[in-house]
Amino acid sequence: MAEPVKKAQPAKKTETVKRRQQPAAQQEPTKAETIEEKQYLLRFRADTKSHLHVKDPDICLTKCPDKICTIFCPAEVYKWEEVRMHVGYEGCHECGSCRIGCPHQNIDWVYPKGGHGIVFRLG
Amino acid sequence: MPEKFDCIVVGAGPAGTACAYELAKAGVNVLLLERGEYPGAKNVMGGVLYRQMLDEIIPGFYKEAPLERPIVEQRFMLLDKESAFTISYKGLEWAKEPYNNFTVLRAKFDQWFAQKAVEQGALLVCETVALECLVEDGRVVGVRTDRPEGDVYADVVVLADGVNSLLAKQLGFHKEWRPDEVALATMEIIKLDKKVIEDRFNLEEGQGCTIELLGDATKGILGTGFLYTNKDTVSIGVGTLLSGLIKHKIKPYELLEYVKNHPMVRPFIEGGEPVEYLAHLIPEGGYRSMPKVVGHGVVVVGDAAQLVNAVHREGSNLAMTSGRLAAETIIMAKEYNDFSENMLDHYRVKLMESFIGQDLKKYKDVTSFFDKHTQYFEKYIPMLNRAASQMLAVDGLSKWEKQKKVWQTLGSTGEKLQLARDMLRAWRVVK
């Protein structure tokens, strides 16, 4: 294995480092009531490629009236856009619920590339 | 020439780090792989760390580890819509050494713990995903990582890769978990002044309190909410079986908002500022969901082996002890230079003989029982609240009449018989 590192490395060139900020106009501290506000509290080092893939988009369209992943995903990664499933992998908590909960086992789920994805700072 | 270690541990959480620590301490050449930017970057826990199991690994760890507060009170609130029936134990024996448990923030704690393993001689490599186990002649001989030329070899591989153990699945140790074998927990960390926390939770300076929330916290779905005090934050969260969220079509973050705004909960966090939002799965299948934990050249520890006691919200302690037991077995295997399944099976035997195996066996039917019989959470908790309200209200009725009224809140004779039967059944499941 090439060059093992003992400590975290700084972000590489190809990565987009995101530290989403709260809207500046907001004076009151946020109560983080909506999922969008909750997601603003987080730090992500998103990869340029998705680690989540819908295996067969046709199944979502024709065989899955509930589209339950859009409900139980804790980060609202999955959004149904008329005829297709939009996968906002950048905000994924990597919890695995979609892989287990998809009634058609239609989600290909792997971990993001090493060092990428969500970075919890506290909990 | 590819690198070879005595042992590769996949995942620097409590299980993996405990294992790597013990191995390194015994002079075993161990590589500890972590996919996060640092240990803890991917890890979530409500926040209760039990003292005993880590003390067995690093005696007196609490004198230096980054802990939040020692817990002196554990409360259980059985919630209805606008009421709570509360049970609590507070004891000052928990406020001093050797302590019972502490709240921790995992991103801080896991880094500290992994550093201790490094000090013992473990090689920690972060930002590295173990993509698959390398298998030769039915024996695990290493892992393929996502680094360039990333194959690494070892006599034995320890899978401590958490609830989403893709590696144990790859080896066929378990099938995909079912939605009723995992709980989805969401939580927020809310910033509050230290003094405010101590006032609201009735604590002396530096002491901590945990509150478990049952009943209306999860809208009657099987699960619990929790509210734990950290130094200058509180962790509030809610976890339900994934199958429950699917069945009731509930968004987890909306359930979290519901808990935050519950009238029995809101005053604790009023005016606080959320600083982090986290989601994670908890393996709650228990004994019946335990995968195969040993193979040729491989053992499985911690969440990856479903080692969680959901009833007592214990997990990290089971993880650490499983890591320690795995290390003991590997050290023995190294002496005999035998890493066969037969030799490594000593780990499984030790695991099942320890409190881990015993506790998992004790509660083997609890999750499925309460998942199937919804009346406990949906019906009996509200009933208990009504009965307490009735009994404690002074309204001119004599106490005999009161008792009669409380008796009536339990329903018809048939319903009372059902209640008695249900209580007996619940007792049998947990006893």
Boltz contact constraints between the chains, C-beta under 6 A:
constraints:
  - contact:
      token1: [A, 1]
      token2: [B, 3]
      max_distance: 6.0
  - contact:
      token1: [A, 1]
      token2: [B, 147]
      max_distance: 6.0
  - contact:
      token1: [A, 1]
      token2: [B, 150]
      max_distance: 6.0
  - contact:
      token1: [A, 1]
      token2: [B, 152]
      max_distance: 6.0
  - contact:
      token1: [A, 2]
      token2: [B, 148]
      max_distance: 6.0
  - contact:
      token1: [A, 2]
      token2: [B, 149]
      max_distance: 6.0
  - contact:
      token1: [A, 4]
      token2: [B, 125]
      max_distance: 6.0
  - contact:
      token1: [A, 6]
      token2: [B, 124]
      max_distance: 6.0
  - contact:
      token1: [A, 8]
      token2: [B, 37]
      max_distance: 6.0
  - contact:
      token1: [A, 8]
      token2: [B, 38]
      max_distance: 6.0
  - contact:
      token1: [A, 8]
      token2: [B, 126]
      max_distance: 6.0
  - contact:
      token1: [A, 29]
      token2: [B, 273]
      max_distance: 6.0
  - contact:
      token1: [A, 32]
      token2: [B, 274]
      max_distance: 6.0
  - contact:
      token1: [A, 35]
      token2: [B, 253]
      max_distance: 6.0
  - contact:
      token1: [A, 38]
      token2: [B, 277]
      max_distance: 6.0
  - contact:
      token1: [A, 41]
      token2: [B, 276]
      max_distance: 6.0
  - contact:
      token1: [A, 41]
      token2: [B, 277]
      max_distance: 6.0
  - contact:
      token1: [A, 68]
      token2: [B, 246]
      max_distance: 6.0
  - contact:
      token1: [A, 71]
      token2: [B, 249]
      max_distance: 6.0
  - contact:
      token1: [A, 71]
      token2: [B, 251]
      max_distance: 6.0
  - contact:
      token1: [A, 72]
      token2: [B, 245]
      max_distance: 6.0
  - contact:
      token1: [A, 72]
      token2: [B, 246]
      max_distance: 6.0
  - contact:
      token1: [A, 74]
      token2: [B, 186]
      max_distance: 6.0
  - contact:
      token1: [A, 74]
      token2: [B, 252]
      max_distance: 6.0
  - contact:
      token1: [A, 74]
      token2: [B, 279]
      max_distance: 6.0
  - contact:
      token1: [A, 93]
      token2: [B, 279]
      max_distance: 6.0
  - contact:
      token1: [A, 95]
      token2: [B, 279]
      max_distance: 6.0
  - contact:
      token1: [A, 95]
      token2: [B, 280]
      max_distance: 6.0
  - contact:
      token1: [A, 95]
      token2: [B, 281]
      max_distance: 6.0
  - contact:
      token1: [A, 96]
      token2: [B, 164]
      max_distance: 6.0
  - contact:
      token1: [A, 96]
      token2: [B, 281]
      max_distance: 6.0
  - contact:
      token1: [A, 97]
      token2: [B, 184]
      max_distance: 6.0
  - contact:
      token1: [A, 97]
      token2: [B, 242]
      max_distance: 6.0
  - contact:
      token1: [A, 100]
      token2: [B, 177]
      max_distance: 6.0
  - contact:
      token1: [A, 100]
      token2: [B, 179]
      max_distance: 6.0
  - contact:
      token1: [A, 101]
      token2: [B, 179]
      max_distance: 6.0
  - contact:
      token1: [A, 101]
      token2: [B, 242]
      max_distance: 6.0
  - contact:
      token1: [A, 101]
      token2: [B, 246]
      max_distance: 6.0
  - contact:
      token1: [A, 111]
      token2: [B, 35]
      max_distance: 6.0
  - contact:
      token1: [A, 111]
      token2: [B, 129]
      max_distance: 6.0
  - contact:
      token1: [A, 113]
      token2: [B, 146]
      max_distance: 6.0
  - contact:
      token1: [A, 114]
      token2: [B, 35]
      max_distance: 6.0
  - contact:
      token1: [A, 114]
      token2: [B, 127]
      max_distance: 6.0
  - contact:
      token1: [A, 114]
      token2: [B, 128]
      max_distance: 6.0
  - contact:
      token1: [A, 114]
      token2: [B, 129]
      max_distance: 6.0
  - contact:
      token1: [A, 114]
      token2: [B, 146]
      max_distance: 6.0
  - contact:
      token1: [A, 115]
      token2: [B, 37]
      max_distance: 6.0
  - contact:
      token1: [A, 115]
      token2: [B, 127]
      max_distance: 6.0
  - contact:
      token1: [A, 119]
      token2: [B, 37]
      max_distance: 6.0
  - contact:
      token1: [A, 119]
      token2: [B, 41]
      max_distance: 6.0
  - contact:
      token1: [A, 120]
      token2: [B, 41]
      max_distance: 6.0
  - contact:
      token1: [A, 120]
      token2: [B, 107]
      max_distance: 6.0
  - contact:
      token1: [A, 121]
      token2: [B, 107]
      max_distance: 6.0
  - contact:
      token1: [A, 122]
      token2: [B, 105]
      max_distance: 6.0
  - contact:
      token1: [A, 122]
      token2: [B, 107]
      max_distance: 6.0
  - contact:
      token1: [A, 122]
      token2: [B, 189]
      max_distance: 6.0
  - contact:
      token1: [A, 122]
      token2: [B, 276]
      max_distance: 6.0
  - contact:
      token1: [A, 123]
      token2: [B, 44]
      max_distance: 6.0
  - contact:
      token1: [A, 123]
      token2: [B, 105]
      max_distance: 6.0
  - contact:
      token1: [A, 123]
      token2: [B, 106]
      max_distance: 6.0
  - contact:
      token1: [A, 123]
      token2: [B, 189]
      max_distance: 6.0
  - contact:
      token1: [A, 123]
      token2: [B, 276]
      max_distance: 6.0
  - contact:
      token1: [A, 123]
      token2: [B, 278]
      max_distance: 6.0
